[in-house]
Amino acid sequence: MKYDKEDGSPLSQILENKVYKVKHGDVLWKIADKFKVNLEELIKINNLKNPNLILPGQELKIPVHK
């Protein structure tokens, strides 16, 4: 089982996903920090090939843990 590096919770305990619409000036690590989620998990759940390229208006899934 894989565990979240931030809080040690199992990644399988994701209850749902919120949706966040990227705004001008957003960067992925700040979005992860804002929602208290692991950056690597955010990249994976959104299937981002280039995490440095997010665009205003793009919708990102934000995992909500138990």
C-alpha positions as CSV (number, residue, x, y, z in Angstrom):
1,M,0.0,0.0,0.0
2,K,1.3,3.5,-0.8
3,Y,1.2,6.2,1.8
4,D,1.0,10.0,1.5
5,K,4.4,11.5,2.3
6,E,2.8,14.5,4.1
7,D,0.4,12.9,6.6
8,G,1.2,9.2,6.3
9,S,-2.4,8.3,5.3
10,P,-2.9,5.6,2.7
11,L,-3.5,6.9,-0.8
12,S,-6.4,4.5,-1.1
13,Q,-8.3,6.5,1.5
14,I,-9.2,9.2,-0.9
15,L,-12.9,9.9,-0.4
16,E,-13.6,12.1,-3.4
17,N,-12.1,14.8,-5.6
18,K,-12.8,18.5,-5.5
19,V,-12.3,20.4,-8.7
20,Y,-10.1,23.5,-8.8
21,K,-10.0,25.9,-11.8
22,V,-6.5,27.2,-12.4
23,K,-6.2,31.0,-12.2
24,H,-3.6,33.3,-13.9
25,G,-0.4,33.1,-11.8
26,D,-1.1,29.7,-10.2
27,V,1.7,27.2,-9.9
28,L,1.1,23.6,-9.0
29,W,3.1,23.4,-5.8
30,K,1.2,26.4,-4.4
31,I,-2.1,24.7,-5.3
32,A,-1.0,21.6,-3.5
33,D,0.1,23.6,-0.5
34,K,-3.2,25.5,-0.4
35,F,-5.3,22.3,-0.3
36,K,-2.8,20.4,1.9
37,V,-2.2,17.6,-0.6
38,N,1.0,15.9,-1.7
39,L,2.4,17.5,-4.9
40,E,3.3,14.1,-6.5
41,E,-0.2,12.8,-5.8
42,L,-1.7,15.9,-7.4
43,I,0.4,15.4,-10.5
44,K,-0.5,11.7,-10.7
45,I,-4.3,12.1,-10.1
46,N,-4.4,14.7,-12.9
47,N,-2.2,12.7,-15.2
48,L,0.0,15.7,-15.8
49,K,2.9,15.1,-18.3
50,N,4.5,18.4,-17.6
51,P,3.6,19.7,-14.1
52,N,5.3,23.1,-14.9
53,L,2.6,23.7,-17.6
54,I,-0.8,24.4,-16.2
55,L,-3.1,27.0,-17.8
56,P,-5.7,29.4,-16.6
57,G,-9.1,27.8,-16.9
58,Q,-7.7,24.2,-16.6
59,E,-9.6,22.1,-14.1
60,L,-7.6,20.1,-11.6
61,K,-8.8,17.2,-9.4
62,I,-7.9,17.8,-5.8
63,P,-8.0,14.6,-3.7
64,V,-9.9,14.7,-0.4
65,H,-8.6,12.3,2.2
66,K,-10.5,10.6,5.0
